[in-house]
Amino acid sequence: MVNRRILGNTGLAVTQLGYGSMGLRGPRTWGVRVVNDHDAERFLNAVLDAGINFIDTSPDYGASEERIGRFIGSRRREFYLATKCGCVYTQREDHLELDHVWKPDVIRRNLETSLQRLRTDYVDVLQFHGGDAETLQREGLIDLLTNLRDQGLVRFIGASSSLPNLPALIELGVFDTFQIPYSCLAPQHHDLICRAGESGAGIILRGGIGQGGPDAEIQRPALNEVWEKARLEELRPNDMTAAELILRYTLSHLHCHTTIVGTCNFAHLAENLKAAARGPLPVELVSEITARVAKVMCP
């Protein structure tokens, strides 16, 4: 069983290891990974079979929503479903063009399309995919999401955000959840996560495995630089991979209700489940990692 935590004031008991479905976006989108329908079906069912009950997606993740609806729509009662809005996307011959537009018709169209693709009557969490507080208020979009919640099409409303827009969104005091980037290699939002969590909001962390760290299939030089400069390899126990160390550090955050990890690799899924089952890192190890990374971030 995957450890569960209550997602803030929503009352939803979510698995602390969630699934981010961007990797199911399919061909002619972006990136180097392409997953066919057969493998997507196998993987989504494997996620549920493993006990993960929180899945995050978006209208602009290519085929992701449609695949979720087609392959596990019949298992809808087994998982909580979060998607996003404010998404404008155009499928070109060989790529997907993305934009975010903050208008009521875009929000309504996103939700209508998402419900059809996901083969469901409601989503558990509808999140603004970016946006700033001033624009969302001016365009009446927060009231719109609240009305959609009142209609039962959406159970809870949230914002997927980061600096510089996140502080003002938290101050509005209207969101049930926040999706925020965070890991030991990118800890800039630590205090804002605390502020949002202390307000009662549910906290969904993304990037919580730091793309896998120095052993990742797709290398992120900026993250690797933090790992190297902070000399985190010195702190890694022999029985723990770099990815496990990073993931369990994220799980150690007091306000981490769930962290969505995206993969379509069965071996990585098994490793992530094993790491999550081991739970947070020892307090002393978290403190040392935090101190070393802080020196790198603020020399």
Number of C-alpha atoms within 10 A of each C-alpha: 10 19 17 17 18 17 24 23 13 17 10 16 17 22 26 26 31 27 24 22 24 20 22 29 27 20 17 15 21 15 12 8 14 17 16 11 15 9 14 22 17 14 20 19 15 15 20 17 11 13 17 23 23 26 24 24 23 24 23 27 21 24 22 24 26 21 22 25 19 15 18 19 17 12 12 15 10 15 18 19 20 22 25 25 26 27 21 17 15 12 13 10 8 10 14 17 13 13 10 16 15 22 15 17 11 16 22 17 15 20 22 14 15 24 19 14 19 24 19 15 12 22 22 20 22 29 26 25 21 21 19 18 18 11 13 19 13 11 13 13 21 21 13 16 24 16 13 19 19 12 11 13 20 21 18 21 24 26 26 23 21 20 12 9 14 23 18 13 23 22 13 11 12 15 22 23 26 26 24 23 22 25 25 27 28 17 16 16 17 16 10 16 28 15 16 25 22 12 16 17 24 28 24 29 28 23 22 30 28 24 23 24 25 21 12 14 9 13 13 14 11 10 18 19 15 21 22 14 14 21 15 19 15 8 13 16 10 7 6 11 18 20 22 23 26 28 29 24 26 29 25 16 18 11 24 24 25 28 29 22 25 22 19 21 12 13 10 14 19 14 15 20 21 13 21 20 15 13 17 18 19 11 10 9 14 18 12 13 21 16 13 17 22 17 11 15 15 6 6
